[in-house]
Amino acid sequence: MDEYEEAVEATARRLRRARAATEKAQAEHITAVLDALRAGRPPMRVAELSPFSDAHLRQLARKAGIPRAVKGKTAN
């Protein structure tokens, strides 16, 4: 194996590790977002703190069975 192939192999290995770390972080973030919504935190506040769009957060919430927020109602 020459230096070019070694470089390709090494960078591919780093890329796979980075992708795995990103997937893990994303799964942890989704869990935190859903936990916050289930605890009654205002969806717009959760969206402000998240890199995900509010539309994506709504989609995740509906998929997880979290009902729509009641307008004007806030958590204690």
PQR file with spaces between the fields and no chain letter, atoms N, CA, C, O and H, PARSE charges and radii, in Angstrom:
ATOM       1  N    MET     1       0.866   -1.177    0.000 -0.4000 1.5000
ATOM       2  CA   MET     1       0.000    0.000    0.000 -0.0000 2.0000
ATOM       3  C    MET     1       0.908    1.234    0.000  0.5500 1.7000
ATOM       4  O    MET     1       1.832    1.327    0.807 -0.5500 1.4000
ATOM       5  N    ASP     2       0.645    2.159   -0.889 -0.4000 1.5000
ATOM       6  CA   ASP     2       1.473    3.370   -0.957 -0.0000 2.0000
ATOM       7  C    ASP     2       0.887    4.477   -0.069  0.5500 1.7000
ATOM       8  O    ASP     2      -0.159    4.301    0.556 -0.5500 1.4000
ATOM       9  H    ASP     2      -0.106    2.083   -1.545  0.4000 1.0000
ATOM      10  N    GLU     3       1.579    5.613   -0.030 -0.4000 1.5000
ATOM      11  CA   GLU     3       1.180    6.711    0.853 -0.0000 2.0000
ATOM      12  C    GLU     3      -0.201    7.276    0.519  0.5500 1.7000
ATOM      13  O    GLU     3      -0.905    7.745    1.414 -0.5500 1.4000
ATOM      14  H    GLU     3       2.428    5.756   -0.538  0.4000 1.0000
ATOM      15  N    TYR     4      -0.594    7.238   -0.738 -0.4000 1.5000
ATOM      16  CA   TYR     4      -1.908    7.757   -1.145 -0.0000 2.0000
ATOM      17  C    TYR     4      -3.034    6.851   -0.649  0.5500 1.7000
ATOM      18  O    TYR     4      -4.052    7.316   -0.136 -0.5500 1.4000
ATOM      19  H    TYR     4      -0.022    6.857   -1.465  0.4000 1.0000
ATOM      20  N    GLU     5      -2.823    5.556   -0.814 -0.4000 1.5000
ATOM      21  CA   GLU     5      -3.824    4.593   -0.336 -0.0000 2.0000
ATOM      22  C    GLU     5      -3.928    4.634    1.185  0.5500 1.7000
ATOM      23  O    GLU     5      -5.020    4.522    1.741 -0.5500 1.4000
ATOM      24  H    GLU     5      -1.996    5.178   -1.231  0.4000 1.0000
ATOM      25  N    GLU     6      -2.793    4.794    1.851 -0.4000 1.5000
ATOM      26  CA   GLU     6      -2.801    4.901    3.312 -0.0000 2.0000
ATOM      27  C    GLU     6      -3.572    6.149    3.748  0.5500 1.7000
ATOM      28  O    GLU     6      -4.329    6.114    4.719 -0.5500 1.4000
ATOM      29  H    GLU     6      -1.906    4.884    1.399  0.4000 1.0000
ATOM      30  N    ALA     7      -3.373    7.242    3.026 -0.4000 1.5000
ATOM      31  CA   ALA     7      -4.092    8.480    3.344 -0.0000 2.0000
ATOM      32  C    ALA     7      -5.592    8.298    3.135  0.5500 1.7000
ATOM      33  O    ALA     7      -6.395    8.742    3.955 -0.5500 1.4000
ATOM      34  H    ALA     7      -2.759    7.271    2.237  0.4000 1.0000
ATOM      35  N    VAL     8      -5.970    7.640    2.032 -0.4000 1.5000
ATOM      36  CA   VAL     8      -7.392    7.389    1.768 -0.0000 2.0000
ATOM      37  C    VAL     8      -7.978    6.515    2.869  0.5500 1.7000
ATOM      38  O    VAL     8      -9.065    6.792    3.376 -0.5500 1.4000
ATOM      39  H    VAL     8      -5.318    7.280    1.365  0.4000 1.0000
ATOM      40  N    GLU     9      -7.264    5.473    3.233 -0.4000 1.5000
ATOM      41  CA   GLU     9      -7.746    4.561    4.276 -0.0000 2.0000
ATOM      42  C    GLU     9      -7.870    5.280    5.622  0.5500 1.7000
ATOM      43  O    GLU     9      -8.864    5.114    6.330 -0.5500 1.4000
ATOM      44  H    GLU     9      -6.381    5.248    2.822  0.4000 1.0000
ATOM      45  N    ALA    10      -6.864    6.075    5.970 -0.4000 1.5000
ATOM      46  CA   ALA    10      -6.886    6.784    7.254 -0.0000 2.0000
ATOM      47  C    ALA    10      -8.013    7.817    7.306  0.5500 1.7000
ATOM      48  O    ALA    10      -8.713    7.919    8.314 -0.5500 1.4000
ATOM      49  H    ALA    10      -6.057    6.210    5.396  0.4000 1.0000
ATOM      50  N    THR    11      -8.189    8.570    6.244 -0.4000 1.5000
ATOM      51  CA   THR    11      -9.253    9.577    6.256 -0.0000 2.0000
ATOM      52  C    THR    11     -10.632    8.937    6.218  0.5500 1.7000
ATOM      53  O    THR    11     -11.579    9.475    6.791 -0.5500 1.4000
ATOM      54  H    THR    11      -7.621    8.487    5.425  0.4000 1.0000
ATOM      55  N    ALA    12     -10.754    7.807    5.558 -0.4000 1.5000
ATOM      56  CA   ALA    12     -12.035    7.087    5.549 -0.0000 2.0000
ATOM      57  C    ALA    12     -12.377    6.607    6.955  0.5500 1.7000
ATOM      58  O    ALA    12     -13.528    6.676    7.386 -0.5500 1.4000
ATOM      59  H    ALA    12      -9.984    7.370    5.092  0.4000 1.0000
ATOM      60  N    ARG    13     -11.361    6.119    7.662 -0.4000 1.5000
ATOM      61  CA   ARG    13     -11.569    5.653    9.036 -0.0000 2.0000
ATOM      62  C    ARG    13     -12.011    6.813    9.921  0.5500 1.7000
ATOM      63  O    ARG    13     -12.931    6.662   10.725 -0.5500 1.4000
ATOM      64  H    ARG    13     -10.426    6.062    7.311  0.4000 1.0000
ATOM      65  N    ARG    14     -11.363    7.973    9.778 -0.4000 1.5000
ATOM      66  CA   ARG    14     -11.752    9.157   10.568 -0.0000 2.0000
ATOM      67  C    ARG    14     -13.156    9.624   10.217  0.5500 1.7000
ATOM      68  O    ARG    14     -13.921   10.025   11.093 -0.5500 1.4000
ATOM      69  H    ARG    14     -10.616    8.096    9.125  0.4000 1.0000
ATOM      70  N    LEU    15     -13.486    9.572    8.954 -0.4000 1.5000
ATOM      71  CA   LEU    15     -14.819    9.989    8.515 -0.0000 2.0000
ATOM      72  C    LEU    15     -15.895    9.067    9.089  0.5500 1.7000
ATOM      73  O    LEU    15     -16.948    9.536    9.522 -0.5500 1.4000
ATOM      74  H    LEU    15     -12.863    9.246    8.242  0.4000 1.0000
ATOM      75  N    ARG    16     -15.636    7.765    9.095 -0.4000 1.5000
ATOM      76  CA   ARG    16     -16.613    6.827    9.680 -0.0000 2.0000
ATOM      77  C    ARG    16     -16.798    7.087   11.172  0.5500 1.7000
ATOM      78  O    ARG    16     -17.921    7.043   11.676 -0.5500 1.4000
ATOM      79  H    ARG    16     -14.780    7.384    8.744  0.4000 1.0000
ATOM      80  N    ARG    17     -15.707    7.357   11.875 -0.4000 1.5000
ATOM      81  CA   ARG    17     -15.805    7.662   13.314 -0.0000 2.0000
ATOM      82  C    ARG    17     -16.587    8.957   13.543  0.5500 1.7000
ATOM      83  O    ARG    17     -17.418    9.037   14.448 -0.5500 1.4000
ATOM      84  H    ARG    17     -14.795    7.392   11.466  0.4000 1.0000
ATOM      85  N    ALA    18     -16.317    9.961   12.722 -0.4000 1.5000
ATOM      86  CA   ALA    18     -17.016   11.241   12.856 -0.0000 2.0000
ATOM      87  C    ALA    18     -18.512   11.078   12.589  0.5500 1.7000
ATOM      88  O    ALA    18     -19.342   11.657   13.291 -0.5500 1.4000
ATOM      89  H    ALA    18     -15.643    9.896   11.987  0.4000 1.0000
ATOM      90  N    ARG    19     -18.846   10.295   11.580 -0.4000 1.5000
ATOM      91  CA   ARG    19     -20.269   10.065   11.277 -0.0000 2.0000
ATOM      92  C    ARG    19     -20.959    9.345   12.429  0.5500 1.7000
ATOM      93  O    ARG    19     -22.084    9.684   12.796 -0.5500 1.4000
ATOM      94  H    ARG    19     -18.172    9.825   11.010  0.4000 1.0000
ATOM      95  N    ALA    20     -20.283    8.352   12.998 -0.4000 1.5000
ATOM      96  CA   ALA    20     -20.865    7.618   14.128 -0.0000 2.0000
ATOM      97  C    ALA    20     -21.069    8.551   15.320  0.5500 1.7000
ATOM      98  O    ALA    20     -22.092    8.477   16.000 -0.5500 1.4000
ATOM      99  H    ALA    20     -19.369    8.077   12.700  0.4000 1.0000
ATOM     100  N    ALA    21     -20.098    9.428   15.572 -0.4000 1.5000
ATOM     101  CA   ALA    21     -20.223   10.374   16.687 -0.0000 2.0000
ATOM     102  C    ALA    21     -21.369   11.353   16.438  0.5500 1.7000
ATOM     103  O    ALA    21     -22.107   11.698   17.361 -0.5500 1.4000
ATOM     104  H    ALA    21     -19.267    9.489   15.019  0.4000 1.0000
ATOM     105  N    THR    22     -21.516   11.794   15.198 -0.4000 1.5000
ATOM     106  CA   THR    22     -22.604   12.710   14.850 -0.0000 2.0000
ATOM     107  C    THR    22     -23.957   12.045   15.038  0.5500 1.7000
ATOM     108  O    THR    22     -24.882   12.653   15.576 -0.5500 1.4000
ATOM     109  H    THR    22     -20.917   11.513   14.449  0.4000 1.0000
ATOM     110  N    GLU    23     -24.076   10.800   14.598 -0.4000 1.5000
ATOM     111  CA   GLU    23     -25.342   10.072   14.757 -0.0000 2.0000
ATOM     112  C    GLU    23     -25.685    9.894   16.227  0.5500 1.7000
ATOM     113  O    GLU    23     -26.847   10.018   16.614 -0.5500 1.4000
ATOM     114  H    GLU    23     -23.324   10.306   14.160  0.4000 1.0000
ATOM     115  N    LYS    24     -24.676    9.602   17.052 -0.4000 1.5000
ATOM     116  CA   LYS    24     -24.907    9.437   18.489 -0.0000 2.0000
ATOM     117  C    LYS    24     -25.351   10.761   19.114  0.5500 1.7000
ATOM     118  O    LYS    24     -26.300   10.794   19.898 -0.5500 1.4000
ATOM     119  H    LYS    24     -23.732    9.501   16.737  0.4000 1.0000
ATOM     120  N    ALA    25     -24.664   11.849   18.766 -0.4000 1.5000
ATOM     121  CA   ALA    25     -25.020   13.163   19.305 -0.0000 2.0000
ATOM     122  C    ALA    25     -26.423   13.565   18.874  0.5500 1.7000
ATOM     123  O    ALA    25     -27.173   14.141   19.663 -0.5500 1.4000
ATOM     124  H    ALA    25     -23.893   11.822   18.129  0.4000 1.0000
ATOM     125  N    GLN    26     -26.785   13.268   17.633 -0.4000 1.5000
ATOM     126  CA   GLN    26     -28.117   13.615   17.139 -0.0000 2.0000
ATOM     127  C    GLN    26     -29.187   12.831   17.905  0.5500 1.7000
ATOM     128  O    GLN    26     -30.214   13.392   18.287 -0.5500 1.4000
ATOM     129  H    GLN    26     -26.177   12.800   16.992  0.4000 1.0000
ATOM     130  N    ALA    27     -28.947   11.550   18.126 -0.4000 1.5000
ATOM     131  CA   ALA    27     -29.911   10.734   18.879 -0.0000 2.0000
ATOM     132  C    ALA    27     -30.068   11.255   20.306  0.5500 1.7000
ATOM     133  O    ALA    27     -31.179   11.298   20.834 -0.5500 1.4000
ATOM     134  H    ALA    27     -28.113   11.095   17.816  0.4000 1.0000
ATOM     135  N    GLU    28     -28.964   11.648   20.927 -0.4000 1.5000
ATOM     136  CA   GLU    28     -29.026   12.198   22.287 -0.0000 2.0000
ATOM     137  C    GLU    28     -29.781   13.530   22.296  0.5500 1.7000
ATOM     138  O    GLU    28     -30.546   13.809   23.219 -0.5500 1.4000
ATOM     139  H    GLU    28     -28.061   11.613   20.499  0.4000 1.0000
ATOM     140  N    HIS    29     -29.564   14.336   21.278 -0.4000 1.5000
ATOM     141  CA   HIS    29     -30.258   15.630   21.199 -0.0000 2.0000
ATOM     142  C    HIS    29     -31.759   15.429   21.010  0.5500 1.7000
ATOM     143  O    HIS    29     -32.559   16.124   21.637 -0.5500 1.4000
ATOM     144  H    HIS    29     -28.942   14.109   20.528  0.4000 1.0000
ATOM     145  N    ILE    30     -32.140   14.501   20.166 -0.4000 1.5000
ATOM     146  CA   ILE    30     -33.564   14.222   19.948 -0.0000 2.0000
ATOM     147  C    ILE    30     -34.207   13.770   21.253  0.5500 1.7000
ATOM     148  O    ILE    30     -35.318   14.192   21.575 -0.5500 1.4000
ATOM     149  H    ILE    30     -31.490   13.937   19.657  0.4000 1.0000
ATOM     150  N    THR    31     -33.521   12.921   22.002 -0.4000 1.5000
ATOM     151  CA   THR    31     -34.043   12.475   23.295 -0.0000 2.0000
ATOM     152  C    THR    31     -34.232   13.660   24.235  0.5500 1.7000
ATOM     153  O    THR    31     -35.257   13.764   24.908 -0.5500 1.4000
ATOM     154  H    THR    31     -32.619   12.578   21.740  0.4000 1.0000
ATOM     155  N    ALA    32     -33.245   14.552   24.283 -0.4000 1.5000
ATOM     156  CA   ALA    32     -33.342   15.727   25.161 -0.0000 2.0000
ATOM     157  C    ALA    32     -34.486   16.644   24.740  0.5500 1.7000
ATOM     158  O    ALA    32     -35.212   17.164   25.587 -0.5500 1.4000
ATOM     159  H    ALA    32     -32.412   14.467   23.737  0.4000 1.0000
ATOM     160  N    VAL    33     -34.645   16.841   23.443 -0.4000 1.5000
ATOM     161  CA   VAL    33     -35.732   17.682   22.925 -0.0000 2.0000
ATOM     162  C    VAL    33     -37.088   17.091   23.300  0.5500 1.7000
ATOM     163  O    VAL    33     -37.963   17.800   23.798 -0.5500 1.4000
ATOM     164  H    VAL    33     -34.055   16.419   22.754  0.4000 1.0000
ATOM     165  N    LEU    34     -37.258   15.803   23.062 -0.4000 1.5000
ATOM     166  CA   LEU    34     -38.539   15.159   23.361 -0.0000 2.0000
ATOM     167  C    LEU    34     -38.823   15.167   24.858  0.5500 1.7000
ATOM     168  O    LEU    34     -39.966   15.363   25.273 -0.5500 1.4000
ATOM     169  H    LEU    34     -36.547   15.228   22.657  0.4000 1.0000
ATOM     170  N    ASP    35     -37.782   14.954   25.675 -0.4000 1.5000
ATOM     171  CA   ASP    35     -37.963   15.015   27.128 -0.0000 2.0000
ATOM     172  C    ASP    35     -38.419   16.410   27.557  0.5500 1.7000
ATOM     173  O    ASP    35     -39.297   16.545   28.409 -0.5500 1.4000
ATOM     174  H    ASP    35     -36.854   14.795   25.338  0.4000 1.0000
ATOM     175  N    ALA    36     -37.823   17.444   26.965 -0.4000 1.5000
ATOM     176  CA   ALA    36     -38.208   18.820   27.309 -0.0000 2.0000
ATOM     177  C    ALA    36     -39.659   19.089   26.918  0.5500 1.7000
ATOM     178  O    ALA    36     -40.407   19.701   27.680 -0.5500 1.4000
ATOM     179  H    ALA    36     -37.110   17.335   26.273  0.4000 1.0000
ATOM     180  N    LEU    37     -40.049   18.636   25.742 -0.4000 1.5000
ATOM     181  CA   LEU    37     -41.438   18.846   25.304 -0.0000 2.0000
ATOM     182  C    LEU    37     -42.422   18.069   26.178  0.5500 1.7000
ATOM     183  O    LEU    37     -43.488   18.578   26.526 -0.5500 1.4000
ATOM     184  H    LEU    37     -39.441   18.139   25.123  0.4000 1.0000
ATOM     185  N    ARG    38     -42.061   16.845   26.528 -0.4000 1.5000
ATOM     186  CA   ARG    38     -42.928   16.043   27.413 -0.0000 2.0000
ATOM     187  C    ARG    38     -43.057   16.694   28.790  0.5500 1.7000
ATOM     188  O    ARG    38     -44.086   16.555   29.451 -0.5500 1.4000
ATOM     189  H    ARG    38     -41.195   16.432   26.246  0.4000 1.0000
ATOM     190  N    ALA    39     -42.013   17.403   29.219 -0.4000 1.5000
ATOM     191  CA   ALA    39     -42.037   18.082   30.521 -0.0000 2.0000
ATOM     192  C    ALA    39     -42.805   19.395   30.447  0.5500 1.7000
ATOM     193  O    ALA    39     -42.929   20.100   31.449 -0.5500 1.4000
ATOM     194  H    ALA    39     -41.178   17.516   28.681  0.4000 1.0000
ATOM     195  N    GLY    40     -43.321   19.727   29.268 -0.4000 1.5000
ATOM     196  CA   GLY    40     -44.150   20.913   29.125 -0.0000 2.0000
ATOM     197  C    GLY    40     -43.403   22.189   28.794  0.5500 1.7000
ATOM     198  O    GLY    40     -43.972   23.278   28.879 -0.5500 1.4000
ATOM     199  H    GLY    40     -43.220   19.155   28.454  0.4000 1.0000
ATOM     200  N    ARG    41     -42.143   22.075   28.420 -0.4000 1.5000
ATOM     201  CA   ARG    41     -41.405   23.274   28.034 -0.0000 2.0000
ATOM     202  C    ARG    41     -41.997   23.849   26.763  0.5500 1.7000
ATOM     203  O    ARG    41     -42.437   23.092   25.898 -0.5500 1.4000
ATOM     204  H    ARG    41     -41.681   21.191   28.351  0.4000 1.0000
ATOM     205  N    PRO    42     -42.021   25.168   26.626 -0.5600 1.5000
ATOM     206  CA   PRO    42     -42.599   25.785   25.433  0.2800 2.0000
ATOM     207  C    PRO    42     -41.838   25.359   24.162  0.5500 1.7000
ATOM     208  O    PRO    42     -40.615   25.479   24.097 -0.5500 1.4000
ATOM     209  N    PRO    43     -42.564   24.868   23.173 -0.5600 1.5000
ATOM     210  CA   PRO    43     -41.919   24.397   21.948  0.2800 2.0000
ATOM     211  C    PRO    43     -41.042   25.445   21.270  0.5500 1.7000
ATOM     212  O    PRO    43     -39.992   25.111   20.720 -0.5500 1.4000
ATOM     213  N    MET    44     -41.462   26.704   21.303 -0.4000 1.5000
ATOM     214  CA   MET    44     -40.648   27.740   20.659 -0.0000 2.0000
ATOM     215  C    MET    44     -39.326   27.931   21.397  0.5500 1.7000
ATOM     216  O    MET    44     -38.297   28.192   20.774 -0.5500 1.4000
ATOM     217  H    MET    44     -42.315   26.975   21.750  0.4000 1.0000
ATOM     218  N    ARG    45     -39.351   27.803   22.711 -0.4000 1.5000
ATOM     219  CA   ARG    45     -38.104   27.920   23.484 -0.0000 2.0000
ATOM     220  C    ARG    45     -37.184   26.744   23.168  0.5500 1.7000
ATOM     221  O    ARG    45     -35.978   26.921   22.990 -0.5500 1.4000
ATOM     222  H    ARG    45     -40.187   27.592   23.218  0.4000 1.0000
ATOM     223  N    VAL    46     -37.756   25.548   23.099 -0.4000 1.5000
ATOM     224  CA   VAL    46     -36.961   24.368   22.765 -0.0000 2.0000
ATOM     225  C    VAL    46     -36.355   24.545   21.370  0.5500 1.7000
ATOM     226  O    VAL    46     -35.192   24.209   21.147 -0.5500 1.4000
ATOM     227  H    VAL    46     -38.735   25.405   23.244  0.4000 1.0000
ATOM     228  N    ALA    47     -37.139   25.068   20.445 -0.4000 1.5000
ATOM     229  CA   ALA    47     -36.655   25.293   19.078 -0.0000 2.0000
ATOM     230  C    ALA    47     -35.519   26.319   19.058  0.5500 1.7000
ATOM     231  O    ALA    47     -34.578   26.182   18.277 -0.5500 1.4000
ATOM     232  H    ALA    47     -38.084   25.341   20.626  0.4000 1.0000
ATOM     233  N    GLU    48     -35.601   27.343   19.910 -0.4000 1.5000
ATOM     234  CA   GLU    48     -34.529   28.351   19.976 -0.0000 2.0000
ATOM     235  C    GLU    48     -33.202   27.730   20.399  0.5500 1.7000
ATOM     236  O    GLU    48     -32.139   28.167   19.959 -0.5500 1.4000
ATOM     237  H    GLU    48     -36.366   27.454   20.544  0.4000 1.0000
ATOM     238  N    LEU    49     -33.265   26.722   21.246 -0.4000 1.5000
ATOM     239  CA   LEU    49     -32.059   26.092   21.790 -0.0000 2.0000
ATOM     240  C    LEU    49     -31.523   24.973   20.901  0.5500 1.7000
ATOM     241  O    LEU    49     -30.415   24.482   21.120 -0.5500 1.4000
ATOM     242  H    LEU    49     -34.129   26.367   21.604  0.4000 1.0000
ATOM     243  N    SER    50     -32.283   24.580   19.924 -0.4000 1.5000
ATOM     244  CA   SER    50     -31.945   23.436   19.080 -0.0000 2.0000
ATOM     245  C    SER    50     -31.457   23.876   17.700  0.5500 1.7000
ATOM     246  O    SER    50     -31.898   24.903   17.183 -0.5500 1.4000
ATOM     247  H    SER    50     -33.182   24.979   19.746  0.4000 1.0000
ATOM     248  N    PRO    51     -30.554   23.105   17.108 -0.5600 1.5000
ATOM     249  CA   PRO    51     -30.159   23.401   15.731  0.2800 2.0000
ATOM     250  C    PRO    51     -31.210   22.948   14.717  0.5500 1.7000
ATOM     251  O    PRO    51     -31.117   23.286   13.537 -0.5500 1.4000
ATOM     252  N    PHE    52     -32.204   22.188   15.168 -0.4000 1.5000
ATOM     253  CA   PHE    52     -33.269   21.723   14.285 -0.0000 2.0000
ATOM     254  C    PHE    52     -34.306   22.827   14.086  0.5500 1.7000
ATOM     255  O    PHE    52     -34.516   23.656   14.971 -0.5500 1.4000
ATOM     256  H    PHE    52     -32.280   21.914   16.127  0.4000 1.0000
ATOM     257  N    SER    53     -34.939   22.833   12.944 -0.4000 1.5000
ATOM     258  CA   SER    53     -35.999   23.813   12.694 -0.0000 2.0000
ATOM     259  C    SER    53     -37.215   23.486   13.550  0.5500 1.7000
ATOM     260  O    SER    53     -37.387   22.350   13.993 -0.5500 1.4000
ATOM     261  H    SER    53     -34.769   22.159   12.225  0.4000 1.0000
ATOM     262  N    ASP    54     -38.060   24.495   13.781 -0.4000 1.5000
ATOM     263  CA   ASP    54     -39.270   24.237   14.566 -0.0000 2.0000
ATOM     264  C    ASP    54     -40.176   23.242   13.843  0.5500 1.7000
ATOM     265  O    ASP    54     -40.871   22.462   14.494 -0.5500 1.4000
ATOM     266  H    ASP    54     -37.920   25.418   13.421  0.4000 1.0000
ATOM     267  N    ALA    55     -40.179   23.258   12.530 -0.4000 1.5000
ATOM     268  CA   ALA    55     -40.982   22.290   11.779 -0.0000 2.0000
ATOM     269  C    ALA    55     -40.483   20.869   12.018  0.5500 1.7000
ATOM     270  O    ALA    55     -41.279   19.944   12.174 -0.5500 1.4000
ATOM     271  H    ALA    55     -39.615   23.892   12.001  0.4000 1.0000
ATOM     272  N    HIS    56     -39.172   20.702   12.046 -0.4000 1.5000
ATOM     273  CA   HIS    56     -38.617   19.365   12.290 -0.0000 2.0000
ATOM     274  C    HIS    56     -38.927   18.913   13.718  0.5500 1.7000
ATOM     275  O    HIS    56     -39.221   17.741   13.954 -0.5500 1.4000
ATOM     276  H    HIS    56     -38.525   21.454   11.920  0.4000 1.0000
ATOM     277  N    LEU    57     -38.860   19.844   14.660 -0.4000 1.5000
ATOM     278  CA   LEU    57     -39.182   19.498   16.047 -0.0000 2.0000
ATOM     279  C    LEU    57     -40.645   19.079   16.181  0.5500 1.7000
ATOM     280  O    LEU    57     -40.962   18.131   16.900 -0.5500 1.4000
ATOM     281  H    LEU    57     -38.621   20.796   14.467  0.4000 1.0000
ATOM     282  N    ARG    58     -41.533   19.791   15.485 -0.4000 1.5000
ATOM     283  CA   ARG    58     -42.952   19.403   15.519 -0.0000 2.0000
ATOM     284  C    ARG    58     -43.126   17.998   14.944  0.5500 1.7000
ATOM     285  O    ARG    58     -43.882   17.190   15.483 -0.5500 1.4000
ATOM     286  H    ARG    58     -41.275   20.561   14.901  0.4000 1.0000
ATOM     287  N    GLN    59     -42.432   17.716   13.862 -0.4000 1.5000
ATOM     288  CA   GLN    59     -42.520   16.391   13.241 -0.0000 2.0000
ATOM     289  C    GLN    59     -42.035   15.312   14.216  0.5500 1.7000
ATOM     290  O    GLN    59     -42.672   14.267   14.351 -0.5500 1.4000
ATOM     291  H    GLN    59     -41.817   18.372   13.424  0.4000 1.0000
ATOM     292  N    LEU    60     -40.922   15.560   14.888 -0.4000 1.5000
ATOM     293  CA   LEU    60     -40.407   14.592   15.863 -0.0000 2.0000
ATOM     294  C    LEU    60     -41.407   14.392   17.002  0.5500 1.7000
ATOM     295  O    LEU    60     -41.650   13.269   17.443 -0.5500 1.4000
ATOM     296  H    LEU    60     -40.405   16.409   14.779  0.4000 1.0000
ATOM     297  N    ALA    61     -41.983   15.508   17.469 -0.4000 1.5000
ATOM     298  CA   ALA    61     -42.940   15.437   18.577 -0.0000 2.0000
ATOM     299  C    ALA    61     -44.176   14.633   18.188  0.5500 1.7000
ATOM     300  O    ALA    61     -44.614   13.773   18.951 -0.5500 1.4000
ATOM     301  H    ALA    61     -41.785   16.420   17.111  0.4000 1.0000
ATOM     302  N    ARG    62     -44.739   14.895   17.024 -0.4000 1.5000
ATOM     303  CA   ARG    62     -45.932   14.149   16.595 -0.0000 2.0000
ATOM     304  C    ARG    62     -45.618   12.661   16.443  0.5500 1.7000
ATOM     305  O    ARG    62     -46.421   11.806   16.817 -0.5500 1.4000
ATOM     306  H    ARG    62     -44.383   15.594   16.404  0.4000 1.0000
ATOM     307  N    LYS    63     -44.451   12.366   15.894 -0.4000 1.5000
ATOM     308  CA   LYS    63     -44.044   10.964   15.705 -0.0000 2.0000
ATOM     309  C    LYS    63     -43.882   10.251   17.047  0.5500 1.7000
ATOM     310  O    LYS    63     -44.111    9.046   17.151 -0.5500 1.4000
ATOM     311  H    LYS    63     -43.799   13.061   15.590  0.4000 1.0000
ATOM     312  N    ALA    64     -43.480   11.019   18.087 -0.4000 1.5000
ATOM     313  CA   ALA    64     -43.298   10.458   19.425 -0.0000 2.0000
ATOM     314  C    ALA    64     -44.589   10.463   20.233  0.5500 1.7000
ATOM     315  O    ALA    64     -44.599   10.049   21.392 -0.5500 1.4000
ATOM     316  H    ALA    64     -43.294   11.998   18.002  0.4000 1.0000
ATOM     317  N    GLY    65     -45.684   10.932   19.622 -0.4000 1.5000
ATOM     318  CA   GLY    65     -46.966   10.931   20.312 -0.0000 2.0000
ATOM     319  C    GLY    65     -47.164   12.098   21.258  0.5500 1.7000
ATOM     320  O    GLY    65     -48.050   12.056   22.112 -0.5500 1.4000
ATOM     321  H    GLY    65     -45.676   11.269   18.680  0.4000 1.0000
ATOM     322  N    ILE    66     -46.370   13.122   21.126 -0.4000 1.5000
ATOM     323  CA   ILE    66     -46.516   14.307   21.969 -0.0000 2.0000
ATOM     324  C    ILE    66     -47.560   15.211   21.318  0.5500 1.7000
ATOM     325  O    ILE    66     -47.413   15.599   20.159 -0.5500 1.4000
ATOM     326  H    ILE    66     -45.650   13.157   20.433  0.4000 1.0000
ATOM     327  N    PRO    67     -48.613   15.544   22.063 -0.5600 1.5000
ATOM     328  CA   PRO    67     -49.672   16.377   21.466  0.2800 2.0000
ATOM     329  C    PRO    67     -49.207   17.805   21.213  0.5500 1.7000
ATOM     330  O    PRO    67     -48.223   18.276   21.782 -0.5500 1.4000
ATOM     331  N    ARG    68     -49.942   18.467   20.350 -0.4000 1.5000
ATOM     332  CA   ARG    68     -49.644   19.878   20.063 -0.0000 2.0000
ATOM     333  C    ARG    68     -49.726   20.693   21.341  0.5500 1.7000
ATOM     334  O    ARG    68     -50.501   20.385   22.247 -0.5500 1.4000
ATOM     335  H    ARG    68     -50.742   18.084   19.887  0.4000 1.0000
ATOM     336  N    ALA    69     -48.921   21.728   21.397 -0.4000 1.5000
ATOM     337  CA   ALA    69     -48.950   22.620   22.552 -0.0000 2.0000
ATOM     338  C    ALA    69     -50.226   23.447   22.530  0.5500 1.7000
ATOM     339  O    ALA    69     -50.748   23.779   21.465 -0.5500 1.4000
ATOM     340  H    ALA    69     -48.292   21.979   20.661  0.4000 1.0000
ATOM     341  N    VAL    70     -50.720   23.772   23.713 -0.4000 1.5000
ATOM     342  CA   VAL    70     -51.881   24.642   23.833 -0.0000 2.0000
ATOM     343  C    VAL    70     -51.373   26.070   23.824  0.5500 1.7000
ATOM     344  O    VAL    70     -50.530   26.435   24.643 -0.5500 1.4000
ATOM     345  H    VAL    70     -50.296   23.502   24.578  0.4000 1.0000
ATOM     346  N    LYS    71     -51.868   26.865   22.921 -0.4000 1.5000
ATOM     347  CA   LYS    71     -51.403   28.248   22.765 -0.0000 2.0000
ATOM     348  C    LYS    71     -51.599   29.017   24.054  0.5500 1.7000
ATOM     349  O    LYS    71     -52.684   29.017   24.637 -0.5500 1.4000
ATOM     350  H    LYS    71     -52.552   26.568   22.255  0.4000 1.0000
ATOM     351  N    GLY    72     -50.526   29.680   24.497 -0.4000 1.5000
ATOM     352  CA   GLY    72     -50.592   30.505   25.693 -0.0000 2.0000
ATOM     353  C    GLY    72     -50.364   29.762   26.979  0.5500 1.7000
ATOM     354  O    GLY    72     -50.227   30.388   28.030 -0.5500 1.4000
ATOM     355  H    GLY    72     -49.645   29.680   24.024  0.4000 1.0000
ATOM     356  N    LYS    73     -50.318   28.437   26.936 -0.4000 1.5000
ATOM     357  CA   LYS    73     -50.107   27.663   28.150 -0.0000 2.0000
ATOM     358  C    LYS    73     -48.613   27.379   28.315  0.5500 1.7000
ATOM     359  O    LYS    73     -47.954   26.930   27.377 -0.5500 1.4000
ATOM     360  H    LYS    73     -50.430   27.929   26.082  0.4000 1.0000
ATOM     361  N    THR    74     -48.084   27.642   29.512 -0.4000 1.5000
ATOM     362  CA   THR    74     -46.666   27.404   29.761 -0.0000 2.0000
ATOM     363  C    THR    74     -46.512   26.425   30.917  0.5500 1.7000
ATOM     364  O    THR    74     -47.409   26.245   31.740 -0.5500 1.4000
ATOM     365  H    THR    74     -48.620   28.007   30.274  0.4000 1.0000
ATOM     366  N    ALA    75     -45.337   25.801   30.946 -0.4000 1.5000
ATOM     367  CA   ALA    75     -45.037   24.859   32.034 -0.0000 2.0000
ATOM     368  C    ALA    75     -44.662   25.639   33.288  0.5500 1.7000
ATOM     369  O    ALA    75     -44.238   26.792   33.210 -0.5500 1.4000
ATOM     370  H    ALA    75     -44.608   25.947   30.278  0.4000 1.0000
ATOM     371  N    ASN    76     -44.819   25.014   34.418 -0.4000 1.5000
ATOM     372  CA   ASN    76     -44.449   25.636   35.699 -0.0000 2.0000
ATOM     373  C    ASN    76     -42.956   25.655   35.867  0.5500 1.7000
ATOM     374  O    ASN    76     -42.455   26.139   36.882 -0.5500 1.4000
ATOM     375  H    ASN    76     -45.163   24.077   34.481  0.4000 1.0000
